[in-house]
Amino acid sequence: MSGATIEPKGAQAPFTTSGADISEVRDWIALLKPRVMSLVVFSGLVGLLVAPVSIPPALAFTAILCIAIAAGAAGAINMWYDRDIDALMRRTARRPIPAGRIEPKAALGFGITLGVASVILMGLATNLVAAGWLAVSILFYVFIYTMWLKRRTSQNIVIGGAAGAFPPIIGWAAATGDVTLVPWLLFAIIFAWTPPHFWALSLWAHGDYARAGVPMLPVVSGAKETRRQILYYTIILAPLGMSPWFVGFSSPAYALVAAVLGGMFLMHAVRTLREKQDETGRSLVNDAAARRTFSFSLLYLFLLLGALAVDKLVFG
């Protein structure tokens, strides 16, 4: 007798999810740019946690959820708009839209629906100030950065970096209903952090940007100038990271952490500047220093903002 089994009459096969269904779900999640979303959510959470007013956990969770949904909405609309250049870059060619797995109109509708829903829910759950800043962050990323700056100027990341700097303001506003000096300092930190973070990435991805016609700084001004600009912005960022202590908002413990992290970032920026390179600034060692600078920049921001949140929890 063979190993086949006979199912009794009327028996139903257990519910299973096909690999195709799972892949489709993953594609819709990929539209939300979850890696970018994680940093946005974390910085928004820090803004909420360090605010001088506490809100019920359910409302706090809802506020952070709205920030996450809004970030995902902006990411989806960005992928819809950039589908032509994404198809030309190795780093992005397998994204759902250029790869043909999601229709552009469906992605746009998805992004708009999520964006509108996040703003409405934020307004209902917290206050109109937070909802207003959430709407500004979405609109800034979509219209100012994606549609206007990205394809027109090498300063796209400098000005467009404001889009990713809004979450601490939104988190603070969700708790307090207003925006004072401290959330603007957190905004300034992320704003200054964005250029060296992204330019370190663009040093080794410059070929992709050149093929797509995106005027990132290494494409327009060359790798050598990009290395200088990374150092210049890191010099600005290092003391700026200590600004919450300068205004009396945090303890000396936070200032020490911020100083150490700023010094480490400066060390990475200097190494990127001095990396073995040709006369144009192109790396001769596969952009090893720039890659380490990019990786450290992510760790820097997580540790810096995390230190501020812990500082307020411990020292009040």
C-alpha positions as CSV (number, residue, x, y, z in Angstrom):
1,M,0.0,0.0,0.0
2,S,1.3,3.4,-0.9
3,G,2.0,6.2,1.6
4,A,-0.9,8.2,0.4
5,T,-3.5,9.2,2.9
6,I,-7.3,9.2,2.5
7,E,-9.1,12.2,4.0
8,P,-12.6,11.5,5.4
9,K,-15.5,12.8,3.5
10,G,-16.4,16.4,4.4
11,A,-12.9,17.0,5.7
12,Q,-11.5,20.4,4.8
13,A,-7.9,21.1,4.2
14,P,-6.3,23.3,6.8
15,F,-6.0,27.0,5.9
16,T,-2.6,27.8,4.4
17,T,-1.1,31.0,3.2
18,S,0.7,30.6,-0.1
19,G,4.2,31.9,-0.8
20,A,2.7,34.3,-3.3
21,D,0.4,35.8,-0.7
22,I,3.3,36.3,1.7
23,S,5.4,37.8,-1.0
24,E,2.7,40.3,-1.8
25,V,2.3,41.3,1.8
26,R,6.1,41.8,2.0
27,D,5.9,44.1,-1.1
28,W,3.3,46.3,0.5
29,I,5.3,46.5,3.6
30,A,8.4,47.3,1.6
31,L,6.6,50.3,0.1
32,L,6.5,51.8,3.6
33,K,10.3,51.8,3.8
34,P,10.4,50.1,7.2
35,R,14.1,50.7,7.8
36,V,13.6,54.5,7.5
37,M,10.4,54.2,9.5
38,S,12.2,52.6,12.5
39,L,14.4,55.7,13.0
40,V,11.4,58.0,12.5
41,V,9.4,56.2,15.1
42,F,12.3,56.1,17.5
43,S,12.9,59.9,17.3
44,G,9.2,60.6,17.6
45,L,9.1,58.4,20.7
46,V,12.0,60.2,22.2
47,G,10.2,63.5,21.6
48,L,7.2,62.2,23.4
49,L,9.1,60.7,26.3
50,V,11.2,63.7,27.1
51,A,8.2,66.1,27.0
52,P,7.3,67.6,30.4
53,V,3.7,66.3,30.2
54,S,2.8,62.6,30.3
55,I,-0.2,61.2,28.4
56,P,-2.0,57.8,28.9
57,P,-0.1,54.8,27.4
58,A,-2.9,54.1,24.9
59,L,-2.8,57.7,23.6
60,A,1.0,57.6,23.5
61,F,0.9,54.3,21.5
62,T,-1.6,55.8,19.1
63,A,0.6,58.9,18.6
64,I,3.6,56.8,17.8
65,L,1.5,54.6,15.5
66,C,0.3,57.7,13.6
67,I,4.0,58.8,13.2
68,A,4.8,55.3,11.8
69,I,1.9,55.3,9.4
70,A,2.7,58.8,8.2
71,A,6.3,57.9,7.6
72,G,5.2,54.8,5.7
73,A,2.7,56.9,3.6
74,A,5.4,59.3,2.7
75,G,7.7,56.4,1.7
76,A,5.0,54.9,-0.5
77,I,4.4,58.1,-2.3
78,N,8.1,58.6,-2.7
79,M,8.4,55.2,-4.3
80,W,5.5,56.0,-6.6
81,Y,7.1,59.2,-7.8
82,D,10.7,57.9,-8.0
83,R,9.8,54.6,-9.8
84,D,11.5,55.7,-13.0
85,I,14.9,56.5,-11.4
86,D,14.6,53.5,-9.0
87,A,14.5,51.2,-12.0
88,L,17.9,52.6,-13.1
89,M,19.7,52.1,-9.8
90,R,21.0,48.7,-8.6
91,R,20.2,49.6,-5.0
92,T,16.5,50.2,-5.8
93,A,15.7,48.3,-9.0
94,R,14.1,45.4,-7.0
95,R,11.7,47.6,-5.2
96,P,8.0,46.5,-5.7
97,I,7.0,49.2,-8.3
98,P,10.0,49.2,-10.7
99,A,10.1,45.4,-10.5
100,G,6.4,45.3,-11.6
101,R,5.0,43.6,-8.5
102,I,2.8,46.6,-7.5
103,E,1.0,48.9,-9.8
104,P,2.0,52.6,-9.5
105,K,-1.6,53.9,-9.1
106,A,-2.2,51.3,-6.3
107,A,0.9,52.4,-4.5
108,L,-0.1,56.1,-4.8
109,G,-3.6,55.4,-3.5
110,F,-2.1,53.4,-0.6
111,G,0.2,56.2,0.4
112,I,-2.4,58.9,0.2
113,T,-4.9,56.8,2.2
114,L,-2.4,56.1,4.9
115,G,-1.3,59.7,5.1
116,V,-4.7,61.2,5.4
117,A,-5.7,58.5,8.0
118,S,-2.6,59.1,10.1
119,V,-3.3,62.9,10.3
120,I,-7.0,62.5,11.1
121,L,-6.3,59.8,13.8
122,M,-3.5,62.0,15.4
123,G,-5.9,64.9,15.6
124,L,-8.6,62.8,17.2
125,A,-6.3,61.0,19.6
126,T,-4.1,63.8,20.7
127,N,-4.4,67.4,19.5
128,L,-4.5,69.5,16.3
129,V,-1.0,70.9,16.9
130,A,0.5,67.4,16.6
131,A,-1.7,66.6,13.7
132,G,-0.7,69.7,11.9
133,W,3.0,69.0,12.3
134,L,2.4,65.5,11.1
135,A,0.8,66.8,8.0
136,V,3.6,69.2,7.4
137,S,6.2,66.4,7.7
138,I,4.4,64.3,5.0
139,L,3.9,67.2,2.7
140,F,7.5,68.4,3.1
141,Y,8.9,65.0,2.3
142,V,6.6,64.5,-0.7
143,F,6.5,67.9,-2.3
144,I,9.6,69.7,-1.1
145,Y,12.1,66.9,-1.1
146,T,10.8,64.2,-3.4
147,M,9.2,66.3,-6.1
148,W,11.2,69.5,-6.0
149,L,14.7,69.2,-4.5
150,K,15.8,65.6,-5.1
151,R,16.2,65.9,-8.9
152,R,17.2,69.6,-9.1
153,T,20.0,70.4,-6.6
154,S,22.9,68.8,-4.8
155,Q,21.6,70.4,-1.7
156,N,18.6,68.1,-1.8
157,I,19.7,66.3,1.3
158,V,20.6,69.4,3.2
159,I,17.2,71.1,2.8
160,G,15.2,67.9,2.4
161,G,16.7,66.6,5.7
162,A,14.1,68.7,7.5
163,A,11.5,66.1,6.6
164,G,13.1,63.5,8.7
165,A,13.7,65.9,11.6
166,F,10.1,66.6,12.4
167,P,9.2,63.4,14.5
168,P,10.6,64.7,17.8
169,I,8.5,67.9,17.3
170,I,5.4,65.7,16.6
171,G,6.0,63.5,19.6
172,W,6.5,66.5,21.9
173,A,3.4,68.2,20.5
174,A,1.3,65.1,21.0
175,A,2.1,65.2,24.7
176,T,2.0,68.9,25.3
177,G,-0.1,70.5,22.6
178,D,2.7,73.0,21.8
179,V,6.2,73.2,20.5
180,T,9.0,74.9,22.5
181,L,12.8,75.2,22.3
182,V,13.8,71.6,23.2
183,P,12.0,69.9,20.3
184,W,13.4,72.4,17.9
185,L,16.9,71.5,19.3
186,L,16.2,67.9,18.5
187,F,15.0,68.9,15.1
188,A,18.3,70.8,14.6
189,I,20.3,67.8,15.6
190,I,18.6,65.5,13.1
191,F,18.8,68.2,10.5
192,A,22.5,68.5,10.9
193,W,23.0,64.8,11.1
194,T,21.3,64.0,7.8
195,P,23.9,65.3,5.3
196,P,27.0,63.5,6.7
197,H,24.8,60.4,7.2
198,F,23.5,60.4,3.6
199,W,26.6,61.7,1.9
200,A,28.6,58.8,3.4
201,L,26.2,56.5,1.7
202,S,26.2,58.4,-1.6
203,L,30.0,58.1,-1.8
204,W,29.8,54.4,-2.7
205,A,26.4,54.7,-4.4
206,H,27.4,57.6,-6.6
207,G,27.3,55.4,-9.7
208,D,23.6,54.6,-9.1
209,Y,22.8,58.3,-8.8
210,A,24.8,59.2,-11.9
211,R,23.0,56.6,-14.0
212,A,19.6,57.9,-12.7
213,G,20.5,61.6,-13.2
214,V,20.1,62.4,-9.5
215,P,22.4,65.4,-8.6
216,M,23.7,64.0,-5.4
217,L,26.8,65.9,-4.1
218,P,29.4,63.3,-5.2
219,V,27.9,63.4,-8.7
220,V,27.8,67.2,-9.0
221,S,30.8,68.3,-6.9
222,G,32.9,65.1,-6.8
223,A,33.9,62.7,-4.0
224,K,36.7,64.9,-2.6
225,E,34.3,67.8,-1.9
226,T,31.8,65.4,-0.5
227,R,34.3,64.2,2.0
228,R,35.0,67.7,3.0
229,Q,31.3,68.5,3.5
230,I,30.9,65.4,5.6
231,L,33.5,66.7,7.9
232,Y,32.1,70.3,8.0
233,Y,28.6,69.1,8.9
234,T,30.0,66.7,11.5
235,I,31.9,69.6,13.1
236,I,28.6,71.4,13.4
237,L,26.7,68.4,14.7
238,A,29.2,67.4,17.5
239,P,28.5,70.5,19.7
240,L,24.9,70.6,18.6
241,G,24.4,67.2,20.1
242,M,25.1,68.7,23.5
243,S,22.6,71.5,23.1
244,P,20.0,70.0,25.4
245,W,22.6,70.3,28.2
246,F,23.6,73.8,27.1
247,V,20.0,75.0,27.7
248,G,19.7,73.2,31.1
249,F,17.3,70.5,29.8
250,S,19.6,67.5,30.5
251,S,22.2,66.5,33.0
252,P,26.0,66.4,32.7
253,A,25.8,62.7,32.2
254,Y,24.0,63.2,28.9
255,A,26.5,65.9,27.9
256,L,29.3,63.4,28.5
257,V,27.6,60.8,26.3
258,A,26.9,63.4,23.6
259,A,30.5,64.6,23.7
260,V,31.9,61.1,23.3
261,L,29.5,60.2,20.5
262,G,30.3,63.5,18.7
263,G,34.0,62.9,19.0
264,M,33.6,59.4,17.6
265,F,31.6,60.8,14.7
266,L,34.3,63.3,14.0
267,M,36.9,60.6,14.0
268,H,34.9,58.7,11.4
269,A,34.5,61.8,9.3
270,V,38.3,62.5,9.4
271,R,39.0,59.0,8.4
272,T,36.6,59.3,5.5
273,L,38.3,62.5,4.4
274,R,41.8,60.9,4.6
275,E,40.8,57.5,3.1
276,K,43.2,56.2,0.5
277,Q,41.9,57.8,-2.7
278,D,42.8,59.0,-6.2
279,E,43.2,62.7,-7.1
280,T,39.4,63.1,-7.6
281,G,38.6,61.7,-4.2
282,R,37.4,58.3,-5.4
283,S,38.2,55.6,-2.9
284,L,40.9,53.1,-3.6
285,V,39.7,50.8,-0.8
286,N,36.1,50.3,-1.8
287,D,34.9,53.3,0.4
288,A,35.7,51.3,3.5
289,A,35.8,54.4,5.7
290,A,32.7,55.9,4.2
291,R,30.8,52.7,4.9
292,R,31.9,52.7,8.5
293,T,30.9,56.4,8.8
294,F,27.4,55.6,7.4
295,S,27.0,52.6,9.9
296,F,28.2,54.7,12.8
297,S,25.9,57.6,11.9
298,L,22.9,55.4,12.5
299,L,24.3,54.2,15.8
300,Y,25.1,57.7,16.8
301,L,21.6,59.0,16.4
302,F,20.0,56.1,18.2
303,L,22.4,56.3,21.1
304,L,22.2,60.1,21.4
305,L,18.4,60.2,21.4
306,G,18.3,57.2,23.6
307,A,20.7,58.8,26.1
308,L,18.5,61.9,26.3
309,A,15.4,59.7,27.0
310,V,17.2,57.8,29.7
311,D,18.6,61.0,31.2
312,K,15.1,62.4,31.6
313,L,13.9,59.2,33.1
314,V,16.7,59.0,35.6
315,F,17.4,62.6,36.5
316,G,14.0,64.1,35.6
